[in-house]
Amino acid sequence: MSEYQYYRFECLDGFLDSCQRHALRQISSSAEITATSFQV
């Protein structure tokens, strides 16, 4: 049996700029990154 973990982080008080999104992309190449969320 395999295990699947799902993580979603929301930005509640603003937006992620392109520099912040680029830093998150360095953490995970498969994540879905938007101006308001990071999802793996």
PDBQT receptor file of N, H, CA, C and O in Angstrom, charges set to zero:
ATOM      1  N   MET A   1       0.840  -1.166   0.000  1.00  0.00    +0.000 N 
ATOM      2  CA  MET A   1       0.000   0.000   0.000  1.00  0.00    +0.000 C 
ATOM      3  C   MET A   1       0.894   1.240   0.000  1.00  0.00    +0.000 C 
ATOM      4  O   MET A   1       1.859   1.312   0.761  1.00  0.00    +0.000 OA
ATOM      5  N   SER A   2       0.579   2.197  -0.837  1.00  0.00    +0.000 N 
ATOM      6  H   SER A   2      -0.205   2.139  -1.455  1.00  0.00    +0.000 HD
ATOM      7  CA  SER A   2       1.363   3.430  -0.905  1.00  0.00    +0.000 C 
ATOM      8  C   SER A   2       0.668   4.549  -0.140  1.00  0.00    +0.000 C 
ATOM      9  O   SER A   2      -0.533   4.498   0.126  1.00  0.00    +0.000 OA
ATOM     10  N   GLU A   3       1.439   5.533   0.196  1.00  0.00    +0.000 N 
ATOM     11  H   GLU A   3       2.414   5.575  -0.020  1.00  0.00    +0.000 HD
ATOM     12  CA  GLU A   3       0.914   6.672   0.948  1.00  0.00    +0.000 C 
ATOM     13  C   GLU A   3       1.101   7.925   0.104  1.00  0.00    +0.000 C 
ATOM     14  O   GLU A   3       2.147   8.112  -0.517  1.00  0.00    +0.000 OA
ATOM     15  N   TYR A   4       0.094   8.774   0.083  1.00  0.00    +0.000 N 
ATOM     16  H   TYR A   4      -0.755   8.622   0.588  1.00  0.00    +0.000 HD
ATOM     17  CA  TYR A   4       0.155  10.012  -0.677  1.00  0.00    +0.000 C 
ATOM     18  C   TYR A   4      -0.064  11.167   0.274  1.00  0.00    +0.000 C 
ATOM     19  O   TYR A   4      -1.036  11.173   1.030  1.00  0.00    +0.000 OA
ATOM     20  N   GLN A   5       0.827  12.148   0.247  1.00  0.00    +0.000 N 
ATOM     21  H   GLN A   5       1.616  12.144  -0.367  1.00  0.00    +0.000 HD
ATOM     22  CA  GLN A   5       0.677  13.327   1.093  1.00  0.00    +0.000 C 
ATOM     23  C   GLN A   5       0.442  14.533   0.206  1.00  0.00    +0.000 C 
ATOM     24  O   GLN A   5       1.064  14.682  -0.846  1.00  0.00    +0.000 OA
ATOM     25  N   TYR A   6      -0.454  15.382   0.640  1.00  0.00    +0.000 N 
ATOM     26  H   TYR A   6      -0.960  15.261   1.495  1.00  0.00    +0.000 HD
ATOM     27  CA  TYR A   6      -0.848  16.562  -0.113  1.00  0.00    +0.000 C 
ATOM     28  C   TYR A   6      -0.645  17.777   0.784  1.00  0.00    +0.000 C 
ATOM     29  O   TYR A   6      -1.125  17.799   1.918  1.00  0.00    +0.000 OA
ATOM     30  N   TYR A   7       0.061  18.784   0.286  1.00  0.00    +0.000 N 
ATOM     31  H   TYR A   7       0.451  18.766  -0.635  1.00  0.00    +0.000 HD
ATOM     32  CA  TYR A   7       0.287  20.008   1.044  1.00  0.00    +0.000 C 
ATOM     33  C   TYR A   7      -0.152  21.195   0.212  1.00  0.00    +0.000 C 
ATOM     34  O   TYR A   7       0.112  21.256  -0.989  1.00  0.00    +0.000 OA
ATOM     35  N   ARG A   8      -0.821  22.137   0.854  1.00  0.00    +0.000 N 
ATOM     36  H   ARG A   8      -1.035  22.087   1.830  1.00  0.00    +0.000 HD
ATOM     37  CA  ARG A   8      -1.229  23.376   0.197  1.00  0.00    +0.000 C 
ATOM     38  C   ARG A   8      -1.023  24.521   1.175  1.00  0.00    +0.000 C 
ATOM     39  O   ARG A   8      -1.512  24.485   2.304  1.00  0.00    +0.000 OA
ATOM     40  N   PHE A   9      -0.301  25.527   0.732  1.00  0.00    +0.000 N 
ATOM     41  H   PHE A   9       0.096  25.556  -0.186  1.00  0.00    +0.000 HD
ATOM     42  CA  PHE A   9      -0.037  26.713   1.538  1.00  0.00    +0.000 C 
ATOM     43  C   PHE A   9      -0.681  27.905   0.841  1.00  0.00    +0.000 C 
ATOM     44  O   PHE A   9      -0.476  28.118  -0.354  1.00  0.00    +0.000 OA
ATOM     45  N   GLU A  10      -1.453  28.673   1.582  1.00  0.00    +0.000 N 
ATOM     46  H   GLU A  10      -1.620  28.500   2.553  1.00  0.00    +0.000 HD
ATOM     47  CA  GLU A  10      -2.146  29.834   1.039  1.00  0.00    +0.000 C 
ATOM     48  C   GLU A  10      -1.536  31.124   1.576  1.00  0.00    +0.000 C 
ATOM     49  O   GLU A  10      -1.166  31.204   2.747  1.00  0.00    +0.000 OA
ATOM     50  N   CYS A  11      -1.435  32.115   0.728  1.00  0.00    +0.000 N 
ATOM     51  H   CYS A  11      -1.735  32.050  -0.223  1.00  0.00    +0.000 HD
ATOM     52  CA  CYS A  11      -0.981  33.441   1.118  1.00  0.00    +0.000 C 
ATOM     53  C   CYS A  11      -2.231  34.251   1.433  1.00  0.00    +0.000 C 
ATOM     54  O   CYS A  11      -3.014  34.559   0.534  1.00  0.00    +0.000 OA
ATOM     55  N   LEU A  12      -2.424  34.599   2.704  1.00  0.00    +0.000 N 
ATOM     56  H   LEU A  12      -1.787  34.349   3.434  1.00  0.00    +0.000 HD
ATOM     57  CA  LEU A  12      -3.657  35.244   3.134  1.00  0.00    +0.000 C 
ATOM     58  C   LEU A  12      -3.613  36.769   3.112  1.00  0.00    +0.000 C 
ATOM     59  O   LEU A  12      -4.658  37.415   3.044  1.00  0.00    +0.000 OA
ATOM     60  N   ASP A  13      -2.438  37.340   3.168  1.00  0.00    +0.000 N 
ATOM     61  H   ASP A  13      -1.589  36.815   3.223  1.00  0.00    +0.000 HD
ATOM     62  CA  ASP A  13      -2.358  38.796   3.315  1.00  0.00    +0.000 C 
ATOM     63  C   ASP A  13      -1.659  39.491   2.149  1.00  0.00    +0.000 C 
ATOM     64  O   ASP A  13      -1.081  40.564   2.327  1.00  0.00    +0.000 OA
ATOM     65  N   GLY A  14      -1.704  38.904   0.978  1.00  0.00    +0.000 N 
ATOM     66  H   GLY A  14      -2.174  38.033   0.832  1.00  0.00    +0.000 HD
ATOM     67  CA  GLY A  14      -1.082  39.530  -0.182  1.00  0.00    +0.000 C 
ATOM     68  C   GLY A  14      -0.827  38.517  -1.283  1.00  0.00    +0.000 C 
ATOM     69  O   GLY A  14      -1.485  37.480  -1.363  1.00  0.00    +0.000 OA
ATOM     70  N   PHE A  15       0.131  38.833  -2.119  1.00  0.00    +0.000 N 
ATOM     71  H   PHE A  15       0.666  39.676  -2.054  1.00  0.00    +0.000 HD
ATOM     72  CA  PHE A  15       0.453  37.992  -3.261  1.00  0.00    +0.000 C 
ATOM     73  C   PHE A  15       1.935  37.657  -3.252  1.00  0.00    +0.000 C 
ATOM     74  O   PHE A  15       2.747  38.407  -2.711  1.00  0.00    +0.000 OA
ATOM     75  N   LEU A  16       2.281  36.531  -3.850  1.00  0.00    +0.000 N 
ATOM     76  H   LEU A  16       1.622  35.921  -4.289  1.00  0.00    +0.000 HD
ATOM     77  CA  LEU A  16       3.677  36.151  -4.017  1.00  0.00    +0.000 C 
ATOM     78  C   LEU A  16       4.198  36.815  -5.286  1.00  0.00    +0.000 C 
ATOM     79  O   LEU A  16       3.618  36.649  -6.359  1.00  0.00    +0.000 OA
ATOM     80  N   ASP A  17       5.287  37.565  -5.168  1.00  0.00    +0.000 N 
ATOM     81  H   ASP A  17       5.759  37.701  -4.296  1.00  0.00    +0.000 HD
ATOM     82  CA  ASP A  17       5.850  38.183  -6.363  1.00  0.00    +0.000 C 
ATOM     83  C   ASP A  17       6.693  37.153  -7.123  1.00  0.00    +0.000 C 
ATOM     84  O   ASP A  17       6.870  36.028  -6.655  1.00  0.00    +0.000 OA
ATOM     85  N   SER A  18       7.201  37.531  -8.271  1.00  0.00    +0.000 N 
ATOM     86  H   SER A  18       7.057  38.444  -8.651  1.00  0.00    +0.000 HD
ATOM     87  CA  SER A  18       7.925  36.572  -9.119  1.00  0.00    +0.000 C 
ATOM     88  C   SER A  18       9.192  36.055  -8.444  1.00  0.00    +0.000 C 
ATOM     89  O   SER A  18       9.566  34.901  -8.652  1.00  0.00    +0.000 OA
ATOM     90  N   CYS A  19       9.855  36.876  -7.646  1.00  0.00    +0.000 N 
ATOM     91  H   CYS A  19       9.551  37.813  -7.476  1.00  0.00    +0.000 HD
ATOM     92  CA  CYS A  19      11.054  36.431  -6.938  1.00  0.00    +0.000 C 
ATOM     93  C   CYS A  19      10.704  35.364  -5.901  1.00  0.00    +0.000 C 
ATOM     94  O   CYS A  19      11.427  34.379  -5.753  1.00  0.00    +0.000 OA
ATOM     95  N   GLN A  20       9.613  35.556  -5.195  1.00  0.00    +0.000 N 
ATOM     96  H   GLN A  20       9.026  36.356  -5.315  1.00  0.00    +0.000 HD
ATOM     97  CA  GLN A  20       9.167  34.572  -4.201  1.00  0.00    +0.000 C 
ATOM     98  C   GLN A  20       8.732  33.273  -4.873  1.00  0.00    +0.000 C 
ATOM     99  O   GLN A  20       9.030  32.187  -4.374  1.00  0.00    +0.000 OA
ATOM    100  N   ARG A  21       8.031  33.376  -5.997  1.00  0.00    +0.000 N 
ATOM    101  H   ARG A  21       7.789  34.258  -6.402  1.00  0.00    +0.000 HD
ATOM    102  CA  ARG A  21       7.616  32.176  -6.724  1.00  0.00    +0.000 C 
ATOM    103  C   ARG A  21       8.824  31.421  -7.263  1.00  0.00    +0.000 C 
ATOM    104  O   ARG A  21       8.829  30.190  -7.276  1.00  0.00    +0.000 OA
ATOM    105  N   HIS A  22       9.840  32.140  -7.704  1.00  0.00    +0.000 N 
ATOM    106  H   HIS A  22       9.836  33.140  -7.693  1.00  0.00    +0.000 HD
ATOM    107  CA  HIS A  22      11.067  31.498  -8.183  1.00  0.00    +0.000 C 
ATOM    108  C   HIS A  22      11.765  30.748  -7.045  1.00  0.00    +0.000 C 
ATOM    109  O   HIS A  22      12.267  29.643  -7.251  1.00  0.00    +0.000 OA
ATOM    110  N   ALA A  23      11.800  31.334  -5.858  1.00  0.00    +0.000 N 
ATOM    111  H   ALA A  23      11.393  32.232  -5.691  1.00  0.00    +0.000 HD
ATOM    112  CA  ALA A  23      12.403  30.669  -4.701  1.00  0.00    +0.000 C 
ATOM    113  C   ALA A  23      11.645  29.390  -4.362  1.00  0.00    +0.000 C 
ATOM    114  O   ALA A  23      12.263  28.381  -4.025  1.00  0.00    +0.000 OA
ATOM    115  N   LEU A  24      10.325  29.417  -4.444  1.00  0.00    +0.000 N 
ATOM    116  H   LEU A  24       9.822  30.238  -4.717  1.00  0.00    +0.000 HD
ATOM    117  CA  LEU A  24       9.529  28.222  -4.191  1.00  0.00    +0.000 C 
ATOM    118  C   LEU A  24       9.771  27.160  -5.257  1.00  0.00    +0.000 C 
ATOM    119  O   LEU A  24       9.766  25.968  -4.953  1.00  0.00    +0.000 OA
ATOM    120  N   ARG A  25       9.982  27.580  -6.502  1.00  0.00    +0.000 N 
ATOM    121  H   ARG A  25       9.986  28.549  -6.748  1.00  0.00    +0.000 HD
ATOM    122  CA  ARG A  25      10.242  26.631  -7.593  1.00  0.00    +0.000 C 
ATOM    123  C   ARG A  25      11.546  25.888  -7.341  1.00  0.00    +0.000 C 
ATOM    124  O   ARG A  25      11.687  24.738  -7.756  1.00  0.00    +0.000 OA
ATOM    125  N   GLN A  26      12.502  26.524  -6.668  1.00  0.00    +0.000 N 
ATOM    126  H   GLN A  26      12.388  27.458  -6.331  1.00  0.00    +0.000 HD
ATOM    127  CA  GLN A  26      13.761  25.862  -6.330  1.00  0.00    +0.000 C 
ATOM    128  C   GLN A  26      13.537  24.736  -5.325  1.00  0.00    +0.000 C 
ATOM    129  O   GLN A  26      14.310  23.778  -5.287  1.00  0.00    +0.000 OA
ATOM    130  N   ILE A  27      12.494  24.840  -4.515  1.00  0.00    +0.000 N 
ATOM    131  H   ILE A  27      11.866  25.618  -4.545  1.00  0.00    +0.000 HD
ATOM    132  CA  ILE A  27      12.168  23.811  -3.526  1.00  0.00    +0.000 C 
ATOM    133  C   ILE A  27      11.536  22.599  -4.197  1.00  0.00    +0.000 C 
ATOM    134  O   ILE A  27      11.860  21.460  -3.862  1.00  0.00    +0.000 OA
ATOM    135  N   SER A  28      10.624  22.848  -5.155  1.00  0.00    +0.000 N 
ATOM    136  H   SER A  28      10.360  23.773  -5.427  1.00  0.00    +0.000 HD
ATOM    137  CA  SER A  28       9.920  21.739  -5.799  1.00  0.00    +0.000 C 
ATOM    138  C   SER A  28       9.658  22.061  -7.261  1.00  0.00    +0.000 C 
ATOM    139  O   SER A  28       9.051  23.081  -7.587  1.00  0.00    +0.000 OA
ATOM    140  N   SER A  29      10.121  21.187  -8.130  1.00  0.00    +0.000 N 
ATOM    141  H   SER A  29      10.614  20.358  -7.865  1.00  0.00    +0.000 HD
ATOM    142  CA  SER A  29       9.891  21.385  -9.564  1.00  0.00    +0.000 C 
ATOM    143  C   SER A  29       8.512  20.893 -10.000  1.00  0.00    +0.000 C 
ATOM    144  O   SER A  29       8.063  21.210 -11.102  1.00  0.00    +0.000 OA
ATOM    145  N   SER A  30       7.839  20.124  -9.149  1.00  0.00    +0.000 N 
ATOM    146  H   SER A  30       8.204  19.867  -8.254  1.00  0.00    +0.000 HD
ATOM    147  CA  SER A  30       6.528  19.577  -9.526  1.00  0.00    +0.000 C 
ATOM    148  C   SER A  30       5.364  20.292  -8.841  1.00  0.00    +0.000 C 
ATOM    149  O   SER A  30       4.208  19.932  -9.062  1.00  0.00    +0.000 OA
ATOM    150  N   ALA A  31       5.651  21.286  -8.025  1.00  0.00    +0.000 N 
ATOM    151  H   ALA A  31       6.590  21.578  -7.846  1.00  0.00    +0.000 HD
ATOM    152  CA  ALA A  31       4.589  21.991  -7.305  1.00  0.00    +0.000 C 
ATOM    153  C   ALA A  31       3.791  22.878  -8.249  1.00  0.00    +0.000 C 
ATOM    154  O   ALA A  31       4.290  23.329  -9.281  1.00  0.00    +0.000 OA
ATOM    155  N   GLU A  32       2.545  23.117  -7.872  1.00  0.00    +0.000 N 
ATOM    156  H   GLU A  32       2.140  22.751  -7.034  1.00  0.00    +0.000 HD
ATOM    157  CA  GLU A  32       1.712  24.081  -8.571  1.00  0.00    +0.000 C 
ATOM    158  C   GLU A  32       1.818  25.382  -7.790  1.00  0.00    +0.000 C 
ATOM    159  O   GLU A  32       1.378  25.458  -6.643  1.00  0.00    +0.000 OA
ATOM    160  N   ILE A  33       2.393  26.395  -8.402  1.00  0.00    +0.000 N 
ATOM    161  H   ILE A  33       2.750  26.333  -9.334  1.00  0.00    +0.000 HD
ATOM    162  CA  ILE A  33       2.643  27.662  -7.726  1.00  0.00    +0.000 C 
ATOM    163  C   ILE A  33       1.854  28.760  -8.417  1.00  0.00    +0.000 C 
ATOM    164  O   ILE A  33       1.975  28.948  -9.628  1.00  0.00    +0.000 OA
ATOM    165  N   THR A  34       1.047  29.485  -7.652  1.00  0.00    +0.000 N 
ATOM    166  H   THR A  34       0.949  29.332  -6.669  1.00  0.00    +0.000 HD
ATOM    167  CA  THR A  34       0.311  30.632  -8.166  1.00  0.00    +0.000 C 
ATOM    168  C   THR A  34       0.692  31.856  -7.345  1.00  0.00    +0.000 C 
ATOM    169  O   THR A  34       1.531  31.769  -6.449  1.00  0.00    +0.000 OA
ATOM    170  N   ALA A  35       0.085  32.982  -7.645  1.00  0.00    +0.000 N 
ATOM    171  H   ALA A  35      -0.596  33.053  -8.373  1.00  0.00    +0.000 HD
ATOM    172  CA  ALA A  35       0.369  34.206  -6.899  1.00  0.00    +0.000 C 
ATOM    173  C   ALA A  35      -0.149  34.139  -5.469  1.00  0.00    +0.000 C 
ATOM    174  O   ALA A  35       0.235  34.955  -4.631  1.00  0.00    +0.000 OA
ATOM    175  N   THR A  36      -1.016  33.173  -5.185  1.00  0.00    +0.000 N 
ATOM    176  H   THR A  36      -1.328  32.510  -5.865  1.00  0.00    +0.000 HD
ATOM    177  CA  THR A  36      -1.589  33.081  -3.841  1.00  0.00    +0.000 C 
ATOM    178  C   THR A  36      -1.410  31.729  -3.170  1.00  0.00    +0.000 C 
ATOM    179  O   THR A  36      -1.828  31.562  -2.024  1.00  0.00    +0.000 OA
ATOM    180  N   SER A  37      -0.793  30.743  -3.855  1.00  0.00    +0.000 N 
ATOM    181  H   SER A  37      -0.454  30.879  -4.786  1.00  0.00    +0.000 HD
ATOM    182  CA  SER A  37      -0.684  29.426  -3.230  1.00  0.00    +0.000 C 
ATOM    183  C   SER A  37       0.512  28.625  -3.744  1.00  0.00    +0.000 C 
ATOM    184  O   SER A  37       1.063  28.886  -4.813  1.00  0.00    +0.000 OA
ATOM    185  N   PHE A  38       0.880  27.649  -2.938  1.00  0.00    +0.000 N 
ATOM    186  H   PHE A  38       0.432  27.436  -2.069  1.00  0.00    +0.000 HD
ATOM    187  CA  PHE A  38       1.930  26.675  -3.250  1.00  0.00    +0.000 C 
ATOM    188  C   PHE A  38       1.348  25.313  -2.902  1.00  0.00    +0.000 C 
ATOM    189  O   PHE A  38       0.979  25.064  -1.754  1.00  0.00    +0.000 OA
ATOM    190  N   GLN A  39       1.268  24.439  -3.886  1.00  0.00    +0.000 N 
ATOM    191  H   GLN A  39       1.568  24.641  -4.818  1.00  0.00    +0.000 HD
ATOM    192  CA  GLN A  39       0.599  23.153  -3.702  1.00  0.00    +0.000 C 
ATOM    193  C   GLN A  39       1.471  22.010  -4.202  1.00  0.00    +0.000 C 
ATOM    194  O   GLN A  39       1.944  22.025  -5.338  1.00  0.00    +0.000 OA
ATOM    195  N   VAL A  40       1.676  21.024  -3.343  1.00  0.00    +0.000 N 
ATOM    196  H   VAL A  40       1.291  21.012  -2.420  1.00  0.00    +0.000 HD
ATOM    197  CA  VAL A  40       2.462  19.845  -3.707  1.00  0.00    +0.000 C 
ATOM    198  C   VAL A  40       1.623  18.617  -3.451  1.00  0.00    +0.000 C 
ATOM    199  O   VAL A  40       2.079  17.498  -3.686  1.00  0.00    +0.000 OA
TER     200      VAL A  40
